[in-house]
Structures are given as C-alpha cells and as structure tokens.
Amino acid sequence: MSEMVKLIINDQEMEAEKGSLLIDKLLDEDIHIPHFCYHKALGKDGNCRMCMVEIAGQKRPQIACDTPVKEGMVVSTTSDNIMAVRRDILELELINHPIDCPTCDQAGECKLQDFYMESGFYESRINVEEKNHARKREDLGANVMLDQERCVLCTRCVRFCSDITGTNELGVINRADHSVIGTFPGRPLSNPYAMNVVDLCPVGALTSKDFRFKQRVWFMETFNAICNGCSKGCNIFVDHRKEKYENDKIYRFRPRLNNDVNGYFMCDYGRLSYKNEEENRLEKALVNGKEDTTSNAIASLYTEVAKNNNALFLVSPNLCLEELQNVKAFADAVKANISGYSPQYIDETFGDDYLKKNDKSANRASFKEVGITEDESSFKSYFDAASLVVVFDNNYFDDNLELLSGKKVISCFSHKSKTIEKSDVAIPTASFYEKSGTYINVDGIKQKTISGMKKDNQAKTISSIVETIKTMIEKGNI
C-alpha cells in the first residue's frame, strides 16, 4: 500500500500519496491550477510553466506538474507572487497569438481564453511591429485541421501520437518563437484515434473538420451516454441542440473519462458514428405496404403473434438490457421462440489491442444475463419451424432476404432496413441515443445511460411497444 503523507494547500491540510505529482492532487481536489501541457493520460512535460505554485522553503516558484508530494509541504496556488508569475507567462504566450476569438471554433472551450479572462490584464506591455505568422488552415488528415498561429506548443498532440498510438505523425518544427506543430513529410495524421488530438488541444489550434463552424458550444446541451460503435462501450458526451422550428439534432460525440472502460479517449469510428442517427430513419409505420399509424401497426403485431403458434422473435445485440428483458417476457407469454443470432456484427478486421473490438454491437453480453440464445443451430431450428418472424432491430436478413419468402414478417427498426421490404408490418422505434437503458460491455461492466434528446415526435422504444400491447390487452382493445 502506498504511503500517505500530509501537506497543506492554501491553508487547508490534506493527504496525498507520497511521490505523486502535486498537480494531480490539485486537480483531484478541484483546486484551480492553470496548465496547458500537462494531461493525466500523457504525464508531465513541463514546457508551458503555467502551473507554477509557491512552496514554503523554496527560493523560487515550482511547476506543480513536476513536483512530487512530500511530507509537510506547504503550498500556495493563489499568492500575489504566483499570480504575477502566471500573468507574465501568459503575456509571453499572447505576444504572437492571433486576435481571432470571435471566429475561432474553440471559443467557449479554450483554456487560453479562460486564463486570459481570469488574468485581468487587457493591454500588453510588449509591443512588436509585426507578429510572427504561420499557416492558418493546415489539413493534417483524419478530419483534423491545424491553425499553427493559435498553437501554444503544449505538445499534447505530439505526445499522444508518440506515447498512446505509437504512430509518431506529429512533431515540433523550427526553433524559438518560430516553432510550429506539423506532420513529417509523407506522414499525414492517419491513425484510427487521430481525432483525440482535437480534444487534447487546450486552445483552437486543432479543430475537427467535421464539426468546424457547425455550432457554437454555448448553444448546445450535453448528456452522458456510451458509444454503440462496438462492444467496448466507450463513455461519451453527446452534444446536441434543438433549434427553433427544427428537431433535436446531435452535432458531435466526445470521449468521457472512465478509467475502467476507455480512459480519456475513443476511436474515430465511434466518434463519427453520430451521423448514423439522422440518416435513413424509419419515420412512418407500414401495414401491408401502406403508411399507417404506429398504434395500428402495434395492434397488428399482437394480433399476428396471438394467432400464430410458431413465432420467432429475433432481437438485436444493440437493444438495451431492459428491452431484451421485456421482449423475452413477451415471447414467453405468447410461447414464441427467441434468438439473438447476429453474426453480421462481427468484423475480424475492425478490432485492435486498444479500444476497438471486433464485435460492432453494444450489448451482446446481455443475452447471457437475460437467457437469450445466439446459437446458430438453435436459430436455424427456430426459423425453419416459424411461420411468423418478428425482427427487433436485427438486420441479419438484409443480406438473406430470400429466407423470408413464404413467412409472415413483422419488423421494428429505428432506421430503414432491407428487411422492411419483406415485412407485412413495420414499426418505427427510438434510436440508440433516443432511449435510456442499461448496457453490458465486453468486459462485463454494466453502464446505465439516460437520453437527453428532445424530439418533437419521439418514436416509441421497444419496451414501450411491449407495454402498449399489455395496455391494449388489459383494456380489451385487442
């Protein structure tokens, strides 16, 4: 067990692990400490000097990111001397910085902007005839755009590519105040985690080509969720906005810290998967090829299941645990077989030894907990005996449409699917990020998500469809 020692920070006695970095203790205690280059996932670098603190007994201020905790340390982060030192460092950072905050895509999320506003000085004592200029729109590849003039040379992006991905595409070019970040010749930024450098950048130097100039961050709302790009279940922030006269729309995903799952990062595939939410949505219910109300389609679902003794329910490994439990209970009540057979989600070329997994579904581990088989032989046995197939968001038949010939088919999908072409009834459902629920990732970790979407005409979840059927039965409407 690590030895704990006592120290005093801003007149408050605290405990910390001996030898740990002082800046980690400050951040853990939510004590404000300006910093650019330090990041918990990347470790110390010591180049920005913004995290200066005053330590009793030391002749000069020390950087918190490279100061180990010792017994009896007395630390001040707010003394007049330290505030003056930080102002001087910040003033040097701003000498060549462009004055383009009104047009910078990082406005509202920029640490340089925040620290400047805290500093209280609005006139520079240093006058230069002409600022050093650099390239303003450098396409680095992998959906990342670089503005070299805004860079504070924290080198977080460089260290991410060297220490985390091991791909080493980025480096510091030139010397002194002409130094800039750039790619090596013939080495564009192309690793599958490249867009994390946008999140790591504390200023507006690195921005997402996908998100640039789409929204101002202060207009958006955010809720916590998990990525459904694969079975890892990376924790994310979902940034969305409902503009006047328009429907709620997702504009980006950002990684959310969870040390047990994904740490600070996520892959670019999952990050850009937000686009799938709006594309190709199933918005109207279909009954016998004609548009109908959702309530009529749900009534048709129950009627067909109730009169059919050989039904198969095929569920998706992307359904939440609660939906799987409700569909399983429904299947048991009407004596239907149920299967989670879904080999189409397995992609042996997708996974790696970091965050990406070959299973591109979010909740396959819940099949075992609910007691749903995904065995191929069981599925084929159930399917061969079935005269009615009810598909819950599982697109297995999209590449096997001929199998559905001669069978009654009812499908529940959030997005349009080829299976709908063979369906007698199609019911639109809520998408992954429009519903709340529990998911179990590949490592067996349960994660609860609560949707913050505010759609005008929100589609029903599969759980609510099952509940609607129960209500109709109780009221004698069926």
Secondary structure, DSSP 8 states (H G I E B T S, - for coil): ---EEEEEETTEEEEEETTSBHHHHHHHTT-----SS-BTTTB----S-TTEEEETT-SS-EEGGG-B--TT-EEESS-HHHHHHHHHHHHHHHSS----GGG-TTTTS-HHHHHHHHH---S-S---SS-----S-EEEETTEEE-GGG-----HHHHIIIIIS----EEEESSGGG-EEEE-TT--S-STTTTHHHHH-SSSSEEETTTTTT--GGG-EEEEEE--SSTT--EEEEEEEE-TTS-EEEEEEEE--BTTTTBT---HHHHGGGGGGTTTB--SEEETTEEE-HHHHHHHHHHHHHH-SSEEEEE-TTS-HHHHHHHHHHHHHTT-EEE---GGGB-TTT--SSS--SB--S-TTHHHHHT-B--HHHHHHHHHH-SEEEEES--GGGG-GGGGTTSEEEEEESB--GGGGG-SEEEEB--GGGS-EEEE-TTS-EEEE------TT--B-HHHHHHHHHHHHHTT--
